[in-house]
Amino acid sequence: MAELDRRAPATAYVSLIADGPARFLYEKFGFADVAGHGSVGMYRTA
């Protein structure tokens, strides 16, 4: 996350797929759920 915070512009939109318990890890870093089917998509703005 430090590398992302250092390199990404303030307007960056970062998305990922967080299946299983990984979802809870990414929530701790400020990612939020995005509606999806089967997998959990998550995003974070800088």
TAMOUR-V760483 format. One record per residue. N is the residue number from 1. RES is the residue in one letter. SS is DSSP state (a for helix, b for strand, c for the rest). Layout:
BEGIN
n=N res=RES ss=SS
n=N res=RES ss=SS
END
This chain:
BEGIN
n=1 res=M ss=c
n=2 res=A ss=a
n=3 res=E ss=a
n=4 res=L ss=a
n=5 res=D ss=a
n=6 res=R ss=a
n=7 res=R ss=a
n=8 res=A ss=c
n=9 res=P ss=c
n=10 res=A ss=c
n=11 res=T ss=c
n=12 res=A ss=c
n=13 res=Y ss=b
n=14 res=V ss=b
n=15 res=S ss=b
n=16 res=L ss=b
n=17 res=I ss=b
n=18 res=A ss=c
n=19 res=D ss=c
n=20 res=G ss=c
n=21 res=P ss=c
n=22 res=A ss=a
n=23 res=R ss=a
n=24 res=F ss=a
n=25 res=L ss=a
n=26 res=Y ss=a
n=27 res=E ss=a
n=28 res=K ss=a
n=29 res=F ss=c
n=30 res=G ss=c
n=31 res=F ss=c
n=32 res=A ss=b
n=33 res=D ss=b
n=34 res=V ss=b
n=35 res=A ss=c
n=36 res=G ss=c
n=37 res=H ss=c
n=38 res=G ss=c
n=39 res=S ss=c
n=40 res=V ss=c
n=41 res=G ss=b
n=42 res=M ss=b
n=43 res=Y ss=b
n=44 res=R ss=b
n=45 res=T ss=b
n=46 res=A ss=c
END
